Amino acid sequence: MLNTGASGSMALLTEHDDTSALLLRSLRLEATSDGKGILLIEIDECKPGIHREIRHEITPAELIAAIRAHGAELPGEQHNGPQ
């Protein structure tokens, strides 16, 4: 079985200042450089002159398990295999 790593990024939240349009906060998911992990990156620039960046790393298997454990299953087509 061919197993490929993750690639790319996805913005989850972006908050801008209404008056200046400057970025205040952002939260995104991004693949690690080796493609074997996922980073949750939070950038906070709410306080002038202070740049704060927090990174959390998780494996794809851990993320899948967390979503299955805490996410809500959506109604839709059920795939029960061939009948």
Backbone bond lengths (Angstrom), bond angles and torsions (degrees), N, CA, C in turn:
res aa  C-N    CA-C-N  psi(-1)  N-CA   C-N-CA  omega(-1)  CA-C   N-CA-C  phi
1 M - - - 1.450 - - 1.525 108.71 -
2 L 1.313 116.27 132.95 1.447 122.40 177.83 1.525 108.77 -84.42
3 N 1.329 117.05 127.40 1.457 121.85 179.72 1.518 107.88 -124.61
4 T 1.325 116.93 116.58 1.457 120.32 -179.21 1.521 109.73 -106.14
5 G 1.320 116.19 155.75 1.452 121.45 -179.88 1.514 111.88 -81.59
6 A 1.312 114.46 174.44 1.457 121.64 179.39 1.521 110.12 -77.91
7 S 1.334 115.76 158.78 1.460 120.88 174.58 1.520 108.70 -151.57
8 G 1.326 116.30 153.78 1.452 120.99 174.76 1.521 113.98 93.53
9 S 1.329 114.84 -172.37 1.457 121.39 179.59 1.522 109.55 -149.52
10 M 1.328 115.60 163.46 1.451 121.41 179.90 1.524 108.95 -143.00
11 A 1.324 116.63 125.80 1.463 120.99 176.50 1.519 108.84 -77.05
12 L 1.332 115.92 130.95 1.461 120.86 178.60 1.518 111.59 -102.45
13 L 1.330 116.37 -35.12 1.462 121.13 -176.60 1.516 108.86 -154.51
14 T 1.308 116.20 135.45 1.458 121.07 174.81 1.520 107.48 -137.33
15 E 1.321 116.11 128.37 1.459 121.29 -178.84 1.525 109.03 -124.42
16 H 1.335 116.32 124.32 1.463 121.90 -179.14 1.525 109.83 -115.42
17 D 1.326 116.00 154.16 1.459 121.99 173.14 1.525 108.22 -73.23
18 D 1.330 117.13 131.71 1.468 121.05 -176.75 1.529 113.16 -64.35
19 T 1.318 116.99 -35.93 1.465 119.14 -175.09 1.517 113.25 -84.13
20 S 1.335 117.51 -41.06 1.466 119.89 -175.40 1.526 113.82 -102.01
21 A 1.313 117.63 -12.28 1.468 124.28 -176.83 1.529 112.80 64.71
22 L 1.340 117.09 14.49 1.465 120.43 176.79 1.521 110.33 -75.71
23 L 1.318 115.67 147.55 1.458 121.64 177.76 1.525 109.97 -69.64
24 L 1.334 116.55 126.63 1.462 121.20 177.05 1.527 111.22 -100.28
25 R 1.330 116.32 -46.83 1.468 121.45 -178.38 1.514 109.35 -144.84
26 S 1.323 114.76 146.88 1.455 119.15 170.71 1.519 108.64 -146.10
27 L 1.307 114.52 150.57 1.456 122.13 179.90 1.517 106.22 -137.77
28 R 1.344 116.81 125.73 1.465 119.17 -178.37 1.527 110.89 -144.82
29 L 1.327 114.57 157.32 1.455 122.37 171.16 1.518 106.88 -102.00
30 E 1.329 116.50 139.30 1.467 120.91 -178.09 1.525 108.89 -146.90
31 A 1.320 116.64 140.02 1.462 120.61 176.31 1.524 109.70 -70.45
32 T 1.336 116.32 146.08 1.461 120.08 174.83 1.523 108.83 -69.12
33 S 1.324 116.40 164.13 1.471 119.65 -176.84 1.527 112.49 -62.34
34 D 1.334 117.80 -29.21 1.467 119.67 178.62 1.530 112.48 -88.77
35 G 1.338 117.54 -4.29 1.458 121.76 177.72 1.506 114.72 76.81
36 K 1.330 117.80 6.75 1.467 120.79 -176.15 1.526 113.43 -99.91
37 G 1.312 117.33 -1.51 1.458 120.85 -178.61 1.519 111.31 -144.76
38 I 1.317 114.67 172.75 1.457 121.66 179.44 1.521 107.68 -127.53
39 L 1.335 115.61 133.21 1.457 121.06 178.58 1.514 109.48 -106.20
40 L 1.328 115.72 136.43 1.456 122.00 167.42 1.516 104.70 -101.88
41 I 1.331 117.16 115.99 1.459 122.04 -174.85 1.521 108.89 -115.51
42 E 1.342 115.56 122.16 1.461 121.64 177.26 1.521 108.58 -113.29
43 I 1.317 116.26 125.38 1.456 122.01 176.94 1.523 107.27 -115.02
44 D 1.326 115.44 126.65 1.461 121.70 -177.66 1.525 109.00 -124.78
45 E 1.321 116.09 117.50 1.459 121.87 177.00 1.525 110.10 -126.69
46 C 1.355 116.65 33.03 1.463 121.86 -177.51 1.527 111.77 -65.36
47 K 1.331 116.90 -34.69 1.465 120.74 179.41 1.522 108.60 -93.07
48 P 1.328 117.80 124.75 1.474 120.70 -178.03 1.533 112.01 -54.96
49 G 1.330 116.07 132.80 1.452 122.15 177.81 1.519 115.51 81.54
50 I 1.339 117.40 -3.30 1.467 120.64 -179.17 1.527 108.94 -116.72
51 H 1.326 115.52 120.60 1.460 122.78 177.70 1.526 107.18 -109.57
52 R 1.323 116.61 118.26 1.463 120.84 179.57 1.521 108.79 -120.62
53 E 1.330 115.79 128.68 1.465 120.83 179.12 1.520 108.55 -128.69
54 I 1.325 115.84 127.45 1.463 121.88 179.59 1.521 107.66 -121.28
55 R 1.349 116.15 132.71 1.468 121.53 -179.66 1.522 109.60 -123.04
56 H 1.321 115.05 135.43 1.464 122.39 174.08 1.518 106.73 -123.82
57 E 1.334 117.09 138.96 1.470 120.57 179.40 1.522 109.29 -117.19
58 I 1.341 115.23 142.67 1.457 122.25 178.78 1.531 107.60 -145.46
59 T 1.315 116.63 152.00 1.469 119.37 176.44 1.527 108.59 -83.86
60 P 1.336 117.42 157.70 1.466 119.03 176.60 1.533 111.96 -57.29
61 A 1.329 118.15 -39.81 1.468 121.01 179.79 1.528 111.20 -62.19
62 E 1.337 117.07 -40.53 1.476 120.72 178.79 1.524 111.06 -67.48
63 L 1.324 117.38 -38.70 1.461 120.97 178.42 1.526 110.66 -66.02
64 I 1.317 116.85 -43.92 1.468 121.07 178.15 1.524 110.39 -60.43
65 A 1.342 117.02 -44.48 1.462 121.05 179.25 1.529 111.29 -62.89
66 A 1.336 117.55 -40.16 1.467 121.18 179.67 1.526 110.91 -65.61
67 I 1.321 117.25 -42.20 1.464 120.28 179.18 1.521 110.34 -65.84
68 R 1.316 116.97 -42.84 1.467 119.62 178.90 1.522 111.93 -65.15
69 A 1.337 117.49 -35.72 1.457 121.55 -178.98 1.526 112.70 -76.59
70 H 1.335 117.37 -34.07 1.461 119.93 -171.81 1.520 114.09 -117.05
71 G 1.322 117.84 -12.12 1.460 120.91 -179.41 1.519 111.16 -85.60
72 A 1.304 115.41 160.06 1.465 121.55 177.42 1.526 108.91 -94.23
73 E 1.330 115.96 130.04 1.459 119.75 177.38 1.519 109.04 -72.48
74 L 1.311 116.38 130.97 1.447 121.28 -177.54 1.520 110.19 -89.35
75 P 1.337 116.26 145.13 1.472 118.32 177.37 1.527 109.14 -70.10
76 G 1.298 114.64 150.14 1.460 119.15 179.37 1.505 110.66 164.91
77 E 1.301 114.57 -162.37 1.450 121.39 -178.67 1.518 110.74 -63.63
78 Q 1.308 116.66 130.50 1.465 121.65 176.98 1.520 108.38 -96.67
79 H 1.320 116.60 131.34 1.468 122.22 -179.85 1.518 108.21 -108.81
80 N 1.323 116.25 97.40 1.455 120.92 -177.90 1.520 112.83 -103.66
81 G 1.309 118.03 13.05 1.456 121.42 179.02 1.520 111.55 89.17
82 P 1.341 116.02 178.12 1.475 120.05 -178.16 1.524 111.71 -67.81
83 Q 1.334 115.35 144.94 1.472 119.37 179.44 1.491 111.10 -124.23
